[in-house]
Amino acid sequence: MTRKTPTEEAKGGRGIFDSLFPREHDFHAMLKAQADRTVTGIRLFVSWLETSPQGNPVHLEEIETEVDQMRYAMEEKLISSFSTPFDRQDIYSISRQMDYILNYSKETAKEMYAFGVPPDPYIHAMAGYLLSGMECIARGVHALDGDKAQVEAEIRRARDAYNALEDRYILSMAVLLKTSDAMQAIRTREIYHHLRDAGRAMGDTLDILHNAVIDLA
């Protein structure tokens, strides 16, 4: 039988998050819930891109509002429960950056609908990479209180998705700048930029997640 270390006994076998956060608020569960709903939102966005004709993406606004409320509730508990600024900042920043990912996705859909920009192969590809990366982030968040190796593996996979999104953005802009339809190019450029912004929010999330797993190791 493996004997627990004094530190493990003191923690009662609790995970990393439980050892740092007060028991009255399970911040790890809150982050997991937000990550899962963010994945759901990005999946809705990808599914919306595949519909024809494309309707008003109100369902994305609804889930984005729901995730906002989840984030606000967690922020209130962070303010009242913590006196360790560094750890609190990590949790807040992961939550905020995940919110940006979903927010940019929602704005992309709204502008496509308003501007009359149909999804092209580049939009589909960038949205697909965004979803793949966010799924990795969610799995990494779920593993934060136990499996550091899994978190790091998910971060690497998500970075691959982020880099692929960036590459596809550059390729899409190179093609777009050669078009003769200036007005359509301007409208489409806005869509490409929003998707890139969502990708950059994903990259920022990964940086903060990586910092958190190093600090909590």
N, C-alpha and C positions, 0 to 999 in steps of 0.2 A: 504494500500500500504506500502510495506517495504521500509524504508528509508536507503539509502546506508551510510556506515560509511565514515568519512572523508578520510580514506585511500583508500576505494573503489572509491570514487569520484575522488581522485587525480590520480588513475590509469585508470580512465575512464572505469571501468569494465573489464579491461584486465586480462589475466591469469597470473600465476606465471612466466612463461618464458617471457612473454611480459613485465612484470614489471622489469625484471632484464636485459634483453638484448636490445640492440639498435633496433629500428624499421627497420632499413635498412637491417638487416639480421635476418631471422626467424630461429633461431637455433633449436627450438623445431620441426619445420617442417622438417628440415634437419635430425634430429635424427629419427623422425618417418619414413621418407623415407628410411633411412638406415636400420632400424629395419625391415620394411616390405620387403625390398629386401633380407635381410638376411634370413627371414622366407622362402621366395621363393627359395633361394639357398638350404636351408636345405631340403625343400620338394623335390627339384630336386634330391638331394642326396638319400633320402629315396626311391624315385621312381626308381632311377637308380639301387639301390640294388635289386629291385623286377624284373628287366629285365633279360631275358635269351635268347641268350648269352649276356654277358655284354660287351659293346663296350667301346672305349676310352671316358672317361668322359670329353670331351672338353667343353661341355655346362657349367660344373661347373667352369672351368677356366675362361670362358667368364663372368659369373655373378660375380665371385670373383674379377675380374679385374674392372668390373663396380662399385662394391661397394668400392673398393680401391679408385677409382677416386672421388666418392662421399665423402669419408672420407677426402681425401687430400684437396678437395675444402673447406670443412668445417673448416679444420685446418688452412688454409690460412686466412679465415675470422675471426677465433678466435684470431689469432695473431694480426691482424690489428684492431680488434674491442674492445678488453677487456683490462681493467686495474685491474681486480679483480681476482687474481690468483686462489683462492680456487674454485670459481664457474667455471672458465674456465677449471680447472683440472678435475672436475667432468664430464663435458660434453665431454672433450677429452677422458677421461678414459672409459666412457661408450661406446663411438664410437670405441675405439681401441679394447676393449675386445669383442665386438660383431664381429669385423673383425676377431679376432682370432678364434671364433667359426666357422665361414664360412671357414676360411683358413684351419683349421685342418680337416674339413669335406672334402674339396677338396683334401687335401693331402691323406686322408684315401682312397678315391676313386681311385686316381692315383696309389697308391701303391698296392691296391687290384688288379687293372688291370695289373700292371707291374709284380707283384709277383705271379700272378695266384692264389690268395686266394679267394675262393667263399664265399659268405655271408652265415653265419650259424645263428642259432636262437639267439645267443648272440649278434652278430653284428646287426641283425635286431632290437633286443630289445633295445640296446644302442642307435641306431640311432633314434628309435621311441621316446625314452625319451628325446633325444636331441631336436627333433622337438617340442615335447610338451612344454619343458621348454622355447625354443626360442619363441614360440607363446605367452606364458605368458609374456615374457619380452617385446615383441612388444606391447601387450595390455597395459602393465604398462607404457611404454614410451608414448603411445598415451594419457594416463590419467594423465600424469605428471603435466599438467597445470591446473588441476581442481579437480580431485577426489582422494584425498590422500588415502582414505579407499580402493578404487579399486586397486591402485598401490600396497598397502601392501598385499591385497588378492592375486594378481597375483604373487607377490614375494614369498608368502608362497607356492602357487601351483608349481611355478618353482623350489623351493627348494626341494619339494617332488620328482619332476622329476629328479633333480640332484642326490639326495640320492639314488633313484632307479637305476640310471645309475651306480653309484659307486658300489652298491651291485651286480649288474649284472656283472660288470667288475671283481670283486673278485671271483665270482662264475665261470666265464668263464676261468680265469687263473687257478683256482683250477682244473678244468677239463683238461685244456690244458697241464698242467705239468705232467699229468698221461699218455699222449699219447706216443706211441713208435716211432712215426715218428718225429725225432728231427728237420729235416730241415723244414718240414711243420709247426712244432710248433714255430720255430723261425720266420717264415714269418707271421704266424697268430698273434703271440705276438706283432709284430709291428703294426698291424691293431688295435688290442685291445688297445694298448697304445695311438694311435692317437685319438681314440674315447674317451678315458679317458681324454686326454689333452683338447679335445673340451668341455667335461663336466666340467672340471676345469675352463676353460675360461668362461663358462656359470655361474659357481659359483662366479667367480670374478666379472662378470657383475652385478650379483644380489647384491653383497656386496656394490658396488659403487652406484647402483640404490637406494638401501635402504638408504645409506648415503645422497644421493641427496634429496630424498623425506623428510627426517628428517630436513635437512638444509633449504629446501624451504618451510616448513610448516609454 
